[in-house]
Amino acid sequence: MTNNLHVQIDENEVYRIGIDVGGTNTDAALLDSRLNTIHTVKVHTTRDVNDGIVEAVRRLLSESGVNPAHVKYAMLGTTHCTNAIVERKHLGKVGLIRLGAPATTAVPPLAGWDHTLKAAVGTHAYMAKGGYEYDGRTIVDMDESEIKEFAERMRGEVDAVAICGVFSPVNTSQEKRAAEIVQSVLGADMSVTLSHEIGSIGLLERENASLLNGALLGVISGVVKGFETALGQFGINASVYICQNDGTLMRSDYALRYPILTIACGPTNSIRGAAHLSGLQDALVLDIGGTTTDVGVLTQGFPRQSSTAVELGGVRTNFRMPDILSIGIGGGTIVRSGEAGVTVGPDSVGYELLKRGLIFGGDTLTATDVVVKLGRSEWADALTDGIDEQICRRADEIMTQDIEDAIDRMKTSADPVDVILVGGGSILVADELSGVSRIVRPDHYDAANAIGAALGEVSGETERIYSLDDMTYDEVMKEARRHAIEQAVLAGADPDTVQIVFTEDIPIAYLPGNALLVKVKAAGRL
């Protein structure tokens, strides 16, 4: 599918390219310096994901006519890292040092990991003396000779090392010193993931996220090099950014250190694109593709983050993830009719829709066939004769009910909400839905994910526990905001444009010392 609008190219303009790789399609969008959408294309995702990216860039340039030398920014949202974890492929071997003995010896590292993931990542996990109390006071001093011994055992056996200490987000000193020791033994080029840079307070989930981050370092390196090579072969010399799962960007060198932050960036790109295209800052977003419908929440222009631990490849983690609800309804969802009545999904024909759908001469009734038969969508030369209208009406009722239920589950009150529809499958949605005040279908809705990738906001955040016995509330918030802004600048944001976009403070009654958990997020433009 291509956006065939007449393209007006300004030879003095500076452009940016956004690419989002999904399970079915790879979308690309060309935006100008004012973030107007100039052109979009959609190609099938290939088995080798890089081939699809190359084809998307080729078509975007040839159809738009833009001079490659005028493309100054290139952004990529990709499923590479998600696929590597789910498929247990291309993961690196990671050694772990937990700074938590004797306090945490009751629960060993890699607890809850299945044998396939353990085999892929490795089992070089050690528990060393160390750790802090919630307020940063030392539980046990770290034994540097012990760290050296564990590093020696890892020599030649691991591709990266993860270091995780008890309450290290509150006090980072032991993790940083342990990293120095590991690199002194294994070499300065040994990649080391520090858990306080990845997850939040919970030890086991943060440890898991750090291990997975280390395992993905080789994957993201291939992604970045492949993307840069693809751009280079078309004569594009652009600054490269990778999409994060909070709806913002990070420089490619930052992504090479924190690949886990790319997990689930696809739905967040769609949410950011929906906000940009619709002009709404607070709404629900339905991103409907070929296989699933992802329902997300837009809050102040950014995706709402999940407040619970997230399972990734069967492993509990606590790094930031978007709050997304997925249901098995998409353009290729299979509709069946039998003795039990009409059923919809959850399986889909996916990218084979144009071959297997009834309106295209295939043999499978799909959700797209249903809405075309009912006249809600037009398709040239659609073969609708012979499709049972009663079955279609019942299937449409089921799909509408499932979508309304999903919207209701994501709402925070009973009040009606605005809903923004994006994705090629959004033709499935009726013009009116229960509990919805307004349905918005913006221009370029089918490329919202690629447009969201190209928007160019860069963020940083902080999450840690402070003791109000040691600092005033104002001092705590000032320090947290300073750290979040610092992280945004490190990720590539222009310091003059960085603003605080989210703050939250939660008193923690079960900890002594008047403890306060503070979360702050800052974002700025490139």
C-alpha positions in Angstrom: 0.0 0.0 0.0 1.3 3.5 -0.9 0.2 7.0 -0.2 -0.3 8.2 -3.7 -0.9 11.9 -3.0 1.1 14.3 -5.2 4.4 14.9 -3.5 5.7 18.5 -3.4 9.5 18.5 -2.8 11.3 21.6 -1.5 15.0 21.4 -2.5 15.9 23.6 0.5 14.0 21.4 3.0 15.5 19.0 5.5 13.7 15.7 5.8 13.5 12.8 8.2 12.6 9.1 7.6 10.7 7.0 10.1 10.6 3.2 9.7 8.6 0.7 11.8 9.0 -3.0 11.4 6.0 -5.1 12.3 5.2 -8.8 12.1 3.2 -8.4 8.9 4.3 -5.1 7.3 7.2 -2.7 7.4 6.0 1.0 7.2 8.1 4.0 6.2 7.2 7.7 6.4 9.0 10.8 5.1 8.5 14.0 7.2 9.7 17.5 6.6 11.3 19.8 9.2 7.8 21.0 10.4 6.8 17.4 10.9 4.3 17.4 8.0 3.9 14.0 6.5 5.2 14.1 2.9 4.9 10.5 1.8 4.4 7.0 3.2 4.9 3.4 1.9 4.1 -0.1 3.2 5.9 -3.2 2.2 5.7 -6.8 3.5 8.1 -7.6 6.3 10.7 -10.2 5.1 12.2 -13.2 6.8 15.5 -11.2 6.9 14.1 -8.0 8.4 16.8 -5.9 6.9 15.6 -6.7 3.3 12.2 -5.2 4.1 13.9 -2.1 5.5 16.0 -1.7 2.3 12.9 -2.1 0.1 10.9 0.5 2.2 13.7 3.1 2.0 14.1 2.5 -1.8 10.4 3.0 -2.5 10.1 6.0 -0.2 12.9 7.8 -2.0 11.9 6.8 -5.5 8.2 7.6 -5.1 8.8 10.9 -3.2 11.6 12.1 -5.4 13.4 13.6 -2.4 17.2 14.1 -2.7 18.8 11.6 -0.3 21.4 14.2 0.7 18.5 16.2 2.3 17.5 13.4 4.7 19.2 14.4 7.9 17.5 12.1 10.5 16.6 8.4 10.2 14.6 6.6 12.9 13.9 2.9 13.2 11.4 1.0 15.3 12.1 -2.7 15.1 11.0 -6.1 16.4 14.5 -7.6 16.2 15.1 -7.7 19.9 11.6 -9.0 20.8 11.9 -11.7 18.2 15.4 -12.8 19.5 14.0 -13.3 23.0 10.8 -15.0 21.9 12.6 -17.3 19.4 15.7 -17.8 21.7 17.9 -17.0 18.7 21.0 -14.8 18.3 21.2 -14.2 22.1 24.7 -13.6 23.6 26.1 -15.5 26.6 25.9 -13.3 29.7 27.6 -13.6 33.1 25.8 -12.3 36.2 27.2 -11.0 39.5 24.6 -10.3 42.1 25.7 -8.0 44.9 23.4 -9.3 47.6 25.0 -12.0 49.7 24.1 -13.1 52.3 20.8 -11.2 52.3 19.4 -12.6 49.0 20.8 -16.1 48.9 17.4 -17.7 49.5 16.4 -17.0 45.9 19.1 -17.9 43.3 19.7 -16.0 40.1 17.7 -17.1 37.0 14.8 -18.2 39.2 11.8 -18.9 37.0 13.8 -19.1 33.7 13.0 -22.0 31.5 15.8 -24.3 30.3 15.6 -23.0 26.7 16.4 -19.4 27.8 19.0 -20.5 30.3 20.7 -22.5 27.6 20.6 -19.5 25.2 21.9 -16.9 27.7 24.2 -19.1 29.8 24.5 -20.1 33.5 27.5 -18.1 34.7 25.7 -16.6 37.7 27.4 -15.7 41.0 26.3 -14.1 44.2 28.8 -11.8 45.9 28.8 -9.9 49.1 27.2 -6.4 48.9 24.0 -4.5 48.7 22.3 -1.5 50.3 19.3 -0.7 52.4 16.4 1.2 50.8 17.9 4.6 51.9 21.4 3.8 50.5 23.0 2.6 53.7 25.4 -0.3 53.2 24.2 -3.8 54.2 27.5 -5.5 53.6 30.7 -4.1 52.1 31.6 -5.5 48.7 34.6 -7.9 48.6 36.7 -6.8 45.6 38.8 -10.0 45.5 35.6 -12.0 45.2 34.5 -9.9 42.2 37.9 -10.5 40.6 37.6 -14.3 41.2 34.1 -14.4 39.6 35.3 -12.4 36.6 38.2 -14.8 36.1 35.8 -17.7 36.0 33.9 -15.9 33.2 37.0 -15.4 31.0 36.3 -16.7 27.5 32.9 -18.0 28.5 30.7 -14.9 28.2 30.0 -12.1 25.6 28.8 -9.6 28.3 28.4 -9.2 32.0 25.4 -8.0 34.1 25.8 -6.6 37.6 22.9 -6.3 39.9 22.9 -5.0 43.5 20.3 -4.8 46.2 18.7 -1.3 46.0 21.3 -0.2 43.5 18.9 2.4 42.0 19.3 4.2 45.4 23.0 3.9 45.7 25.0 3.0 42.5 28.5 2.9 44.0 29.0 -0.8 44.4 27.7 -1.7 40.9 30.0 0.9 39.3 33.0 -0.3 41.3 32.2 -3.9 40.4 32.0 -2.9 36.7 35.5 -1.4 36.9 36.9 -4.5 38.4 35.3 -6.8 35.8 36.7 -4.7 33.0 40.1 -4.7 34.6 40.1 -8.5 34.4 38.2 -9.1 31.2 39.3 -6.0 29.2 37.9 -2.5 28.8 35.9 -3.7 25.7 33.9 -6.2 27.7 30.2 -5.0 27.7 28.8 -4.5 31.2 25.2 -3.9 32.0 24.5 -2.1 35.3 21.0 -2.9 36.6 20.4 0.5 38.1 20.4 1.9 34.5 17.8 -0.6 33.3 15.1 -1.4 35.9 13.4 0.0 39.0 13.6 -1.1 42.6 12.6 -4.8 42.6 15.7 -7.0 42.7 14.8 -10.1 40.8 12.9 -8.4 38.0 15.7 -5.8 37.6 18.2 -8.6 37.5 16.3 -10.4 34.8 16.0 -7.3 32.7 19.7 -6.7 33.0 20.6 -10.2 31.9 18.3 -9.9 28.9 19.8 -6.5 28.0 23.3 -8.1 28.0 22.0 -11.0 25.8 20.7 -8.5 23.2 23.8 -6.4 22.8 24.9 -8.4 19.7 21.4 -8.3 18.2 21.1 -4.5 18.4 24.7 -4.1 17.0 23.6 -6.0 13.9 20.4 -3.9 13.7 22.2 -0.6 13.9 24.9 -1.6 11.4 22.3 -3.0 9.0 20.3 0.1 9.2 23.3 2.4 8.6 24.4 0.2 5.7 20.9 0.3 4.1 20.9 4.1 4.4 24.4 4.4 3.0 23.7 2.4 -0.1 21.1 5.1 -1.0 23.5 8.0 -0.3 21.8 9.0 3.0 24.2 10.4 5.5 21.8 10.9 8.4 21.9 10.9 12.2 20.5 7.5 13.2 18.0 7.0 16.1 16.3 3.9 17.5 12.8 4.0 18.9 12.3 3.3 22.6 9.2 1.7 24.2 8.1 4.9 25.9 7.4 6.6 22.6 10.6 8.5 22.3 14.0 8.1 20.6 17.6 7.3 21.6 20.8 7.8 19.6 22.2 4.7 18.0 25.2 4.7 20.3 22.8 4.8 23.3 20.7 1.9 21.8 23.9 -0.2 21.5 24.1 0.0 25.4 20.4 -0.5 26.2 18.8 -2.7 23.5 16.1 -3.9 25.9 14.5 -0.4 25.7 13.4 -1.2 22.2 11.1 -4.0 23.3 7.4 -3.2 22.4 8.3 0.1 20.6 5.8 -0.7 17.8 2.6 0.0 19.7 4.1 3.1 21.3 5.1 4.4 17.9 1.5 4.1 16.8 0.3 5.9 19.9 2.7 8.8 19.3 1.8 8.9 15.6 -1.9 9.0 16.5 -1.3 11.9 18.9 0.6 13.8 16.2 -1.9 13.1 13.4 -5.1 13.8 15.4 -3.8 16.7 17.5 -5.2 15.0 20.7 -3.1 14.7 23.8 -5.4 12.5 25.9 -7.3 9.6 24.3 -7.4 5.9 23.7 -5.6 4.6 20.6 -6.7 1.5 18.7 -3.9 0.2 16.4 -5.4 -2.5 14.2 -3.1 -4.5 12.0 -3.4 -7.7 10.1 -3.4 -10.0 13.2 -4.1 -8.0 16.4 -5.7 -4.9 17.8 -3.5 -3.1 20.3 -5.3 -0.7 22.7 -3.1 1.9 24.4 -3.7 5.1 26.4 -2.5 8.5 25.3 -1.7 10.7 28.3 -0.3 14.2 27.7 0.9 13.1 24.3 2.8 10.0 25.4 1.8 6.3 26.0 0.7 5.4 29.5 3.3 3.1 31.1 2.5 -0.2 32.8 2.6 -0.1 36.5 3.0 -3.9 36.9 5.8 -6.3 36.3 6.0 -7.4 32.7 6.7 -10.9 31.4 9.2 -11.0 28.5 9.9 -14.3 26.9 8.4 -16.0 30.1 10.7 -14.0 32.4 9.4 -11.3 34.9 11.0 -7.9 34.4 10.3 -4.4 35.8 11.8 -2.1 33.3 9.4 0.4 31.7 6.8 -1.0 29.3 3.8 0.6 27.7 0.4 -0.3 29.1 -1.0 -2.2 26.1 -3.9 -4.6 25.8 -3.8 -6.8 22.7 -6.8 -8.8 21.3 -6.9 -11.2 18.4 -8.8 -9.0 15.9 -7.1 -7.8 12.7 -7.7 -7.4 9.0 -6.7 -11.1 8.4 -8.6 -12.6 11.4 -10.4 -15.8 10.4 -14.2 -16.0 10.7 -15.8 -19.5 11.0 -19.3 -20.7 11.1 -20.4 -24.1 12.4 -22.7 -25.9 14.8 -21.5 -23.7 17.7 -22.3 -20.6 15.7 -20.1 -17.9 14.4 -16.6 -17.5 15.8 -14.0 -14.8 15.2 -10.2 -15.5 15.5 -7.9 -15.4 17.2 -5.9 -16.9 14.4 -5.2 -14.8 11.2 -4.1 -15.3 7.6 -1.7 -12.3 8.3 0.2 -11.2 5.2 -1.6 -13.8 3.1 -4.8 -11.8 3.2 -4.6 -10.8 -0.5 -4.3 -14.4 -1.4 -6.6 -16.2 1.0 -9.4 -13.7 1.6 -12.7 -14.5 -0.1 -13.0 -11.0 -1.7 -9.7 -11.6 -3.4 -10.6 -15.1 -4.8 -9.3 -17.1 -1.8 -11.0 -19.7 0.3 -11.0 -18.2 3.8 -13.6 -15.8 5.3 -11.7 -13.0 7.1 -12.6 -9.9 9.0 -11.8 -7.7 6.0 -14.3 -9.8 3.9 -16.9 -9.1 6.5 -16.7 -5.3 6.5 -16.5 -5.1 2.6 -19.6 -7.4 2.3 -21.5 -5.1 4.8 -20.5 -2.0 2.7 -18.4 -0.3 5.4 -15.3 -0.4 3.2 -14.9 -0.4 -0.5 -12.4 -2.5 -2.4 -12.0 -2.5 -6.2 -13.1 -5.8 -7.9 -14.1 -7.3 -4.5 -15.7 -10.7 -5.0 -18.6 -10.4 -2.5 -21.1 -12.6 -4.2 -21.5 -15.9 -2.3 -20.5 -14.4 1.0 -23.3 -15.1 3.6 -24.5 -11.7 4.9 -26.0 -13.1 8.0 -22.7 -14.7 9.0 -21.0 -11.4 8.4 -23.5 -9.4 10.5 -23.0 -11.8 13.4 -19.2 -11.7 13.0 -19.4 -7.9 13.0 -21.4 -7.9 16.2 -18.7 -10.1 17.9 -15.8 -7.9 16.7 -17.6 -4.8 17.8 -18.3 -6.3 21.3 -14.7 -7.5 21.7 -13.4 -4.0 20.8 -15.8 -2.3 23.1 -14.8 -4.6 26.0 -11.1 -3.9 25.3 -11.8 -0.2 25.4 -13.7 -0.5 28.7 -10.8 -2.5 30.3 -8.3 0.3 29.5 -10.5 3.2 30.7 -9.9 4.6 34.2 -13.5 5.8 34.6 -17.0 5.1 33.2 -17.0 8.4 31.3 -17.0 8.3 27.5 -13.5 8.7 25.9 -12.1 9.9 22.6 -10.7 7.0 20.4 -8.2 7.4 17.7 -8.1 4.7 15.0 -4.8 3.9 13.3 -3.4 1.0 11.4 -4.5 -0.6 8.1 -7.1 -2.7 9.9 -9.0 0.2 11.3 -11.7 -0.2 8.6 -13.0 -3.0 10.9 -14.4 -0.5 13.5 -18.0 0.7 13.3 -18.7 4.4 13.2 -20.2 4.3 16.7 -18.9 2.4 19.8 -20.4 2.1 23.3 -18.5 4.2 25.9 -16.8 6.3 23.2 -17.6 10.0 22.8 -15.8 10.5 19.5 -14.0 8.3 16.9 -11.2 10.0 15.1 -9.7 8.6 11.8 -6.8 10.9 11.0 -5.1 11.3 7.6 -2.2 8.8 7.1 -3.8 6.6 9.7 -2.4 3.5 8.1 1.2 4.7 8.6 0.9 6.1 12.1 3.5 3.8 13.4 6.2 5.0 11.0 5.2 8.6 11.5 5.4 8.1 15.3 8.9 6.7 14.8 10.0 9.8 13.0 8.7 12.5 15.4 11.9 13.0 17.2 11.2 13.4 20.9 14.1 12.1 23.1 13.5 11.3 26.8 15.1 10.4 30.1 13.7 9.3 33.4 14.5 8.5 37.0 12.9 6.3 39.6 14.3 6.0 43.1 13.4 6.0 46.8 14.3 9.1 48.9 14.2 9.6 52.6 12.4 12.8 53.6 14.3 12.6 56.9 17.5 13.5 55.0 16.0 15.9 52.4 13.0 18.2 52.1 10.3 17.4 49.6 11.3 20.3 47.3 15.0 19.1 47.4 13.9 15.6 46.5 11.8 16.7 43.5 14.5 19.1 42.3 17.1 16.3 42.4 14.8 13.9 40.6 14.0 16.4 37.9 17.7 17.2 37.4 18.5 13.5 37.0 15.7 12.9 34.5 16.8 15.9 32.4 20.4 14.8 32.5 19.3 11.3 31.2 17.3 12.9 28.3 20.4 15.0 27.3 22.6 11.9 27.4 20.0 10.1 25.1 20.4 12.9 22.5 17.9 15.7 23.4 18.7 19.3 22.8 19.2 20.7 26.4 17.4 23.9 25.5 14.2 22.0 24.7 14.0 19.5 27.5 10.8 19.7 29.7 9.4 17.6 32.5 6.5 15.6 31.1 5.6 13.3 34.0 6.1 13.3 37.7 4.8 10.9 40.4 5.6 10.5 44.1 4.3 7.7 46.2 4.8 7.5 50.0 6.0 4.0 51.0 4.5 3.2 54.4 6.3 -0.1 54.9 9.7 1.5 54.9 11.1 3.5 57.8 12.6 7.0 57.4 9.6 8.7 55.8 10.4 7.0 52.4 9.1 8.4 49.1 9.2 6.7 45.7 9.7 9.4 43.0 9.3 8.9 39.3 10.1 11.7 36.8 10.3 11.7 33.0 11.8 14.5 30.8 11.6 14.8 27.1 13.1 17.2 24.5 13.5 17.6 20.7 16.5 16.6 18.6 
